[in-house]
Amino acid sequence: MVKPAPDDRSPSRRARDEQLAAEPEMSIPHVPPDAVPVAVEAHLARLRPRPVAVSGVVENGVVRPLDPSVKLREHARVIIVASEVPHRQS
């Protein structure tokens, strides 16, 4: 039989956890009977643009795409893909 781990939460955290556990459960949201199901991906696509994958490097927290024609918005979500061969532009 597995022994339970010791409870090392702080007293304030333990009180908060007990308070949350004592709250009544939330009711199921009302959905009209004629509502059409939507995939989660479709819902998330409306909230934020998808990340862009480009080859490049990250230097001191600054993203630098290797292709100079790539222009990124200020808060763009980017996936930097490292190239196998170091690429230096003159």
C-alpha positions as CSV (number, residue, x, y, z in Angstrom):
1,M,0.0,0.0,0.0
2,V,1.3,3.5,-0.9
3,K,1.7,5.9,2.0
4,P,0.2,9.4,1.3
5,A,2.8,12.2,1.0
6,P,3.0,14.6,3.9
7,D,0.8,17.7,3.6
8,D,3.4,20.5,3.3
9,R,1.0,23.2,2.3
10,S,1.1,26.5,4.2
11,P,-1.9,27.2,6.5
12,S,-3.2,29.9,4.3
13,R,-3.0,27.6,1.2
14,R,-4.7,24.8,3.1
15,A,-7.5,27.2,4.2
16,R,-7.9,28.4,0.6
17,D,-8.1,24.8,-0.7
18,E,-10.7,23.9,1.9
19,Q,-12.7,27.0,1.0
20,L,-12.7,26.1,-2.7
21,A,-13.6,22.5,-2.0
22,A,-16.6,23.7,0.1
23,E,-18.0,25.9,-2.7
24,P,-21.0,24.4,-4.6
25,E,-20.4,22.9,-8.0
26,M,-21.0,25.2,-11.0
27,S,-24.1,24.4,-13.0
28,I,-23.9,23.1,-16.6
29,P,-23.9,26.0,-19.0
30,H,-27.2,26.5,-20.9
31,V,-26.8,25.6,-24.6
32,P,-29.7,26.0,-27.0
33,P,-30.9,22.6,-28.4
34,D,-30.2,23.7,-32.0
35,A,-26.6,24.7,-31.3
36,V,-24.1,23.2,-33.7
37,P,-21.0,21.6,-32.1
38,V,-17.7,23.3,-33.0
39,A,-14.3,21.8,-32.8
40,V,-12.0,23.2,-30.1
41,E,-9.5,24.2,-32.8
42,A,-12.0,26.4,-34.5
43,H,-12.8,28.1,-31.3
44,L,-9.1,28.7,-30.5
45,A,-8.4,30.0,-34.0
46,R,-10.9,32.8,-33.4
47,L,-9.1,34.0,-30.3
48,R,-5.5,34.2,-31.5
49,P,-3.6,33.9,-34.7
50,R,-1.7,30.7,-35.1
51,P,2.0,30.7,-34.5
52,V,4.3,31.1,-37.5
53,A,7.3,28.7,-37.9
54,V,10.4,30.2,-39.5
55,S,14.0,29.3,-39.6
56,G,16.2,31.5,-37.5
57,V,18.2,32.1,-34.3
58,V,17.5,33.5,-30.9
59,E,20.2,35.7,-29.6
60,N,20.0,37.2,-26.1
61,G,16.2,36.8,-26.2
62,V,15.8,38.5,-29.6
63,V,14.3,36.5,-32.4
64,R,16.2,36.9,-35.7
65,P,14.7,35.1,-38.7
66,L,17.3,34.0,-41.3
67,D,15.1,35.1,-44.2
68,P,15.3,38.9,-44.3
69,S,12.0,39.1,-46.2
70,V,10.1,37.7,-43.1
71,K,8.3,40.5,-41.2
72,L,6.8,39.8,-37.8
73,R,4.3,41.8,-35.8
74,E,5.5,43.1,-32.4
75,H,3.7,40.4,-30.4
76,A,3.7,37.7,-33.0
77,R,3.7,34.1,-31.8
78,V,6.7,32.5,-33.5
79,I,8.2,29.1,-33.5
80,I,11.9,29.4,-34.4
81,V,13.2,26.3,-36.2
82,A,17.0,26.0,-35.9
83,S,18.8,25.2,-39.2
84,E,21.4,22.4,-39.2
85,V,24.1,24.4,-40.9
86,P,24.9,27.8,-39.4
87,H,23.8,30.5,-41.9
88,R,25.6,33.8,-42.0
89,Q,24.6,36.6,-44.2
90,S,27.3,39.0,-45.4
